[in-house]
Amino acid sequence: MQIYLDHGATTPPRPEVIDTMTAVMQSQWGNPSSLHWWGERSTMIIERSRLQVASLINADPEGIIFTSGGSESDNMAMIGIARQYAQPQHMIISAIEHSAVRIPALFLEQNGWAITRLPVNQQGQVNPEDLAKSIRPNTVLVSIIAAQNEIGTIQPIEKLGQICRNANVLFHTDAVQAIGKLPIDVQAMPIDLLSISAHKFYGTQGIGALYLNPIAHQRSPVTLILGGGQERGYRSGTESVAAIAGFGIAAELAEKELYSESIRLTQLRDRLFTLLADIPELVPTGATGGDRLPHHLSFYHQNYNGRQLVRELNYAGIGISSGSACSSGAIEPSSTLLALGYSEDQAKNSIRITLGKSTTTVDIDWTAQAIHQILQRLDSCPAKN
């Protein structure tokens, strides 16, 4: 029996996505920049997909810029905005951003920009008052992740965005983990830029989008990829028509199923939390209840490192992930858990379990049983650990 519980890393493309992409690659493969019928047909596919992606977040389709994924979108938002300025200014991020925001912030800092990293509480949430106090006269962008990939915590995006709106500061959110799981309405929420990645909700890898609202359009990010001027000059390069078509189908299906699937996943998530609650050494991390992604569980174990637990579950046919990283053979602690105040040992012992469309109650019960058995075996053979 194999159970995939790493949907936070990537989701399997839906059959509808694969069918759509196959049809496009077989018979609708024209270059969208070409003026003839073959090119126009591909352009129509792209624009239909733009409508579908825009509908998922209630955006104006003109605000959707197709990219290669969440990392490029984050980089376009941050470095693209920074390149408008002849002199370094000030940006704000949280202490638990994805590396696609964290590393560009470090790059800008090394090039003279001032970067403020907002602390979070032990649940992983930013205090809106901290943001308000951190804004300076030369603050040009705030980037706060909508839902944290490792601990599942949802940020108070509306409050944070409104603080930025009141201060006339652009607000960007990396919504890669949130899209398709949480309702996001960019018309109603004070969001200026938003990053999306298709493979987090059953599209394919290598395609994503950056949403720009009219305010962000007026302060247009400078393009990072120069060339043919595709995507209205924001992102040069011949569009991947098939991947974009699949992205659109995935977005359309995600919008239709968002509420029902969120309810189902929340019930399965809470069932697994309950089944594992009798293991005192397995400590939940991140927020609880409504402040947590519906498909997301995370823990640290008091005795065993996360990579070891990932391997043990993999041997049992269950796929999960670890928050710790491996560098030159040494296990590095999770930077997210360190920011939450956990010790280095605790931050090395983190695991993440993320559910998806294929997850059933049987999968949840089997996984809970497997975790119990693995930990009992490890505890009984300490000399081999």
N, C-alpha and C positions, 0 to 999 in steps of 0.2 A: 504494500500500500504506500503510495506517495502522496504527500500533502504539501502543497505550496503555500507558505504563509509569509511571503516576502513581497507582497504587492506594493509596499512603499518604495521598493527598489525599482521594480518594473511590473507591469501587468501584461498578460498574454493578449495579443491582438484579437479582437472579437472576430468571429467568422464573417460578420457583415463588413467589417473593415477589410479583411483579407480579400473577400469577393469584390469589393469596390476597387481596391487597388489593382487586383489582377485584371479586371476589365479595362481599367485606364491604361495599364501597361501594355495590354494586348492591342487595343484599338483606338486609344485617345492619347497618344504619346507626343503630340505636337509641341513645339516650343512656343510658350505663351507670348513671346516677344515677336513672333512672326505674324505678318499681316494677312496671310492666306487663311483658308477655311480651317486647316488643321491647327493653326495657332489660335484662331478665335475660339475653337471648340475647347482647347485647353484653358484659355482665359475664362471661359464660362464656368468650367469646373472649379477653378480657383475662387472665383467670385461667389459661387454657390457655397463653397466651403467657408468662405469668409463670413457669410451670413449665418451659417450654422454655428460657427465658433462664437460669433458675436452674440447670438441668441442665448447661449449658455450663460453668459455673464450680463445679459441685457445691455449690450454695448452698441454704439453706432458702428456699423461694419467698417466705416472709413478709419476707425481707430485701431483695427487689427492689422498688425504687421507680422507676416510669417517669418520665422527664424528656424534655426536648426534645433532649438530646444530651450529648456529653461536656463541653462548656463549662458547661452548667447543673449537671451533676453535680459537676464540680470546684468550682464556686462554692457549691453547697449544702453540700459537705463542709467547705470552709474558712470561708466567711462564716457558714454556718449554725451551725457549732460555735462560732465567735467570738461570735455574738450571745447565747450562753448566759451570757456573763460580763459583769458590771457594770463591771469594770475590765479594761484591756488585759492580756493575758498574753503568752506566748512561743510561736512556731511555728517549725518548721524545714522548709525546702525544699532542693532541690538547685539548683545554678547553671544547670542546663540544662532546667528545667521548661518545659512548653508554656505559652503565654501565658495559657491558661485557669486556670493555677495561679499563674504569675508575676505577673500583673496584680492578681488579688485579694490576693496577699501584699503588693504595693506599696500597695494601697488600705488594707489593715489597718495597715501600717506608718505611713502618713500619718495614721492615726487613733490612734496611740499604741502599737500593738502592737510588740513586739520580734520581728524576723524574722532568723533565721540562714540564710544561703545556703551550703550545703556545697559545697566545691570538688570537682572531678572530675579524674581523671588524663587523659592525652592520648587514651585510648580512650573516655573519657566515663563512667567508672564512679566511683561514690561509694565511699570507703573506710569500711567499717563502724565502724572505730575513731574516725573523725572524727565520726560520728553519736553514738556513745556519749559522747564528750567534750563534745558540744554540748548535751546534754539538761540542762535546768535544773529546779529545783523547780517552776517555774511553766510548764513546757512542757506544752501541752495537745494539740498535734497535730503530726505529722510527715507531710509529703506528698512522696513520691519517685516519679517517673515509672517505670513498669515497663519500658518500652522506648522509647527516645528517637526521636521522629518524624523528625528530620533526619539523624541519623547511625546509627540502627539498633541502638545499643548496649542490651543487656539488663542491668538492674541486679540485684545480689544481693538480691532482694526478701525471700527467706526470712530471711537474716541480719539485714537491716535491720529487718524486722518483729519479729523475735524480741527485738532490742535494745529496741524500743519496748514490747513486751509485758512484758518484765522490769522496765521502768521505769514501768509503768502509764500509758503515754502512747498515745493513739490513733494508729493508723497508717493513712494513706490512700495509695492508689496510683492514678494516672491510667493505666489499663490499655487505653486506647483503641487504641493501635497493637498491643498484644500479644494481645488477645482474638481468637480464631479462628486465630491463628498459633502460639501457645504454650499448652501445657497449664497451666491455672490451677485450683487446687483450694482454695477458700477455707475448706474444713473442715480441711484439713491445713496450710495456710499461715497465718502470723500476720498476717492482713489484717483490719482493722476496717471500712474503707470502700474501695470500689473503683468507678471510673467506667468506663462502657461507652458506645460509640456504634455504632449499627447500620450506618451507611453505610460503616464501615471493613471490614465483612465481608458485603457484598452485600445488606444491608437498604437502607432508604431514608434520606435525609437528614431531620433534624428529629425523630428519636426516639432515645432512649438510656435509660440507667438508672444509678442509684446503688445499689450494694449496701451494706447495713448489717448487720453481724453483731450478735449479742445484746448484746455489750459496747457497741457504738455506739448500739444502740437505747436502752440504759439512760441514755446521755448524749446523748439525741436532738438532732440538729441542729435549730435553729429554722427553720421554713419561710421561704422567701424570697418565695413567692407566696401571698397570703392570698385567701380566698374560700370556695369551696364545700366544702373539706375533703377533696377526693379524694386517692387514694393514702394512705389512713389518716392524713390531715391533713398529710402531708409536702409535698404538691405539689398545690395547688388548681388547678382548671381542668378542663373536660370533656376526658376522654381522647380521643386520636386513635385510635379503635378499629382502623381499617384499618392505620395505621402500626405500631401495636403488634402486630397480627396478622402483618404482614410481618416484623417484628423477631423474633417467635417462630419463624417458619419459617426465617429466616436463621440463627438460633442453633442450631436443630435440625440443619440441614444442615452448619453449621460444625463441630459436635461430631462428626458422623459422619465427616467428611472431614479432620479436623484432622491426624492423623498422616500419612496418605498424601500430602496436599497439601503439608505442611511438608517432607517428604522430596523431593518433586518440585521445589518451589520452591528448596530449598537447592541442588539439583543445577544448576538453571538459573542461579541467582545465581552460583555458583562458576564456571560455564562463562563467564559474561560477565566476571567478574573476570579470568579467565585470558586471554580474548581481548583485553582492554584492558591487560594487564600490560606490553606492549611500548611503551606511550606513557609515557615517563618524566615528562612534564610533568603527567600526570593522576594525582594522588596520592590513594589511598584514605584515607578518614577513618573514625573510629569503631573499634569492636571487630571482631575477626575470629572465624571459626569458630562455635562454640557460644554465644558471648557476643553474637551478632548475630542480628537478626531474619532468618528464612529467606528472605524475599522482597526484602531491602533491600540496595542498594548506594549508596554516597555517595563523592564525590571533591571535591577542589578542583583547579583548573587553574592552573598557575604564570603563565600569560600572559593568559587571557581570563576575563572576569567571568561569573558563573553565568547571569545573565539573557540575556547574549548567546548562550551555548551553548543555553539553552532555546529561544530564538527560532530559531536555526539548525536545531535538531533538529525544531522544529515545522514549518519549511518543508519538511523531509524527510518529514513525516508521522508523526513520533514524538513522543509526549507525555511529558515528564519535568518536574521542578520544580527550583527554585533555592532555596537557603537564604538568599540575600540578599534584602533588601526594598527597595522603592523609595519614598522619601519626598521629596515636592516635586521630583521629577525627579532626585534624587540617589540613587545606590545605597548602601544602608546595609549594613554587614557583618553576617554571621550572628552573632547573640549566642551561639549554641551553640559555634561554632568559636572565638570569642574566649575563651569560658570554658575551652576545651580548650588554650588557649595559643597559638593561631595568630595571625598578624599580621592587621591590618585588610585588607591587600590579599588575603591568602589567604582570609580569611573572606568577602570579596566574590565570590570565584570558586568558590563551592561549588555542586554539583549533587546531586540525589537521583534515583535510578532505583528504582522499586518495582514488582515483578512481581505478577501475579495469575492467576486461574483461566484466563484466555484466553491467557496467555503460552505460546508454544511455542518449541522449539529453533530453528525458522526465524526467529522474531521476534528471538531473542537474537543469532543470527549476523548477521542483517540490520542490527540496531542497532549491533553492533560495527563492521561494515563502514562504516556511515554515519558513526559518530563518527570513525573513521580518516580518511575522505574529507573530512569537514568541517574537521578540524584541519589536514590537509595543505593544503587550500585557504586557510584563514586564515593559515597560516604562510607561504604563497607570495605572499600579497598584504597585507603588513603595513601598507601605506599606507592601505588601505581599512578597517582595523579600528579 
